[in-house]
Amino acid sequence: MTTTTAVRTIASRPPRFRAVGRTTIRRSQRRAIWLLLLPFLVLFVFSFVVPLVYAVVESFFTEKRSGLGIGGERAFAGFVNYVNAIQKTDLLEGVGRVLVFGIVQVPLMLIVALALALAVDALKGNYPKFVRLSAFLPYAVPGVIAAILWAFLYLPGTSPFVAALANVGIDVDFLSSDVVLWSIANIVTWTWTGYNMLVIYSALTGIPQELYEAAAIDGAGAWRIAWSIKIPLVAPALVLTTFFSIVGTVQLYAEPTVLKSYSSAITSGYTPNMAVQDVAFGLNNYGVAAAMAVLLALGTFVLSFGFLRLANVITARRAAV
Amino acid sequence: MPRFTSRLFIRGVLFLGVVYFLIPIWWLLTASTKSSSELFSSPPLWFGEDFALLDNIVAVLTRQDGLFVRWMLNSLIYAGGGAIGATLLSAAAGYVFAKYSFPGKGALFGAILASILLPASLLVMPLYLLFSSLGMINTMWAVIIPSLVSPFGVFLARITAQESVPDDLLDAARIDGAGEIRIFSTIALPIMGPALLTVFLFSFVGIWNNFFLPMVTLNDAELWPAMLGLYFWGSQPSELNYHFVITGSLLSIIPLAIAFISLQKYWRVGLTAGAVKI
């Protein structure tokens, strides 16, 4: 009884009153939106938008530097910087290197991460805590430190592996030009496998138990359940980890930069990010460096979104079947 | 496959994984107890005859008038200050994206997320030029200001606000006459608290590990963070230098290792969010 009267009172309120109420809320909310969002937005514009615009603009200008390096003549150059950037064999080699690296390292790392996540999940409650902790530890080791650590594990004087392999008659130089790319791949794999494993594992723990019980009643064994239920259901986590691995691969920088001091096989333009930095600060050629960086950004967008499209198509097709 | 062999196989896989993850750390622990000559003469994965850990630590801490201590303090300032700022800014921005609607919201959020894809080299060079025209090159601000922006933090804060802050509660506070800013700071922020710790941790680690930006913007060794300093020490690979680099590396990961192990619960929140939500 009371509720109906209450409803009726609200409904019979003069419309003008409600409209006024709503606009005052709107105004105070609009102020709040600005106040809360502005600090972030200002810094976001300063550290992302302005540099992006700056780099794009800079990539279309050349600067003829006078002797002191400042106050040179600026001239619009069209796509000259881009042509120069592409003709730099350094950049193309770096891109090729990073692509080969990514095609091998990313799937390998994620397969290992998936296998470990499935293994931890299968052993419910037995060791997982210890395994999880040791898997996460490498992620707590900064990229620079990981690279320094592995550099010592590769250097013949301090490496346990070089000595052990020599004992069985295998001579490897982890820092030679043939091998060093895969030595870097190992550092990246070491750092990120555990992290990715935990992302996949937390997706696994979100799968409802009833699904397994239903499958077991239908006669599915543990391997069958892993293959037909667990892996398809953690597909979003796999897509996500692949996506971030692709972005990370394109940006490869800290590990090769550190190893460069230990291996003469690593040049100053070994990866695209290193090449951009070398052209910008080594050669002081901002225009070409900016063009290279813009191309690199475009490449990252194409690769990562191309992958997302592909993943969507595949999941859609699976769902249709 | 019979159950027993299957379990054995799974344990074998896990054992290999754990060995792979721990070997470099174990090597670091043993190597930092060795004097620089024993580094080469003793077995690489076991302790040497002398236990020189303390000597090594003293050597690292006193080298070049305690420069390493300075680097660690700098890292704490950059990572601590940057992460606190990034967490607060992300919380406010994420809350706005979760709880208000305004024109262009979707596009703005998309742009913020897409910025994750921009290569560091694209941003660092213009930032260098920008900071030098502002006279801020070679100051702490050149590292701290860009660190305050965390797109992933905004993403995480938005999810948190959507899931944990009920709209009814906000409406009730509005009816009681609370202002929007007060609602955010006294009602929403405390509810978002635990998840914000995750944002803080992720930012802290990100800034602690950052290397590209400080390398470009800081010339003065007194201002370097530990990562840049250790890189510099490591870039002079003389064998007499090795034990400084090794023991310094060990000391520099201890704060992070402690943060990771003691705050495991909060990491898992971030990982789950990342796994499920995109």
Interface residues (C-beta under 8 A of the other chain):
Chain A: I25 S28 Q29 R30 R31 A32 I33 L35 L36 L37 P39 F40 L41 L43 F44 F46 S47 F48 V50 P51 L52 Y54 A55 E58 V112 A115 L116 A119 V120 A122 L123 Y127 F130 V131 L133 S134 A135 F136 L137 P138 Y139 A140 V141 P142 G143 V144 I145 A146 I148 L149 W150 A151 F152 L153 G157 T158 S159 P160 A163 W190 T193 G194 Y195 L198 V199 I200 S202 A203 G206 A222 W223 P236 A237 V239 L240 F243 V247 V250 Q251 Y253 A254 T257 V258 K260 S261 Y262 P272 N273 V276 Q277 A280 F281 Y286 A289 A290 M292 A293 V294 L296 A297 T300 F301 S304
Chain B: M1 S6 R7 I10 R11 V13 L14 G17 V18 Y20 F21 L22 I23 P24 I25 W27 L28 A31 L39 F40 P43 P44 L45 L89 S90 A92 A93 Y95 V96 Y100 F102 I112 A114 S115 I116 L117 L118 P119 A120 S121 L122 L123 V124 M125 P126 L127 Y128 L129 L130 I145 P146 L148 V149 P151 V154 R174 G179 E180 I181 F184 V205 W208 N209 F211 F212 V216 M227 L230 Y231 G234 S235 Q236 P237 E239 Y242 V245 I246 S249 S252 I253 L256 A257 A259 F260 I261 Q264 W267 R268 L271 T272 G274 A275 V276 I278
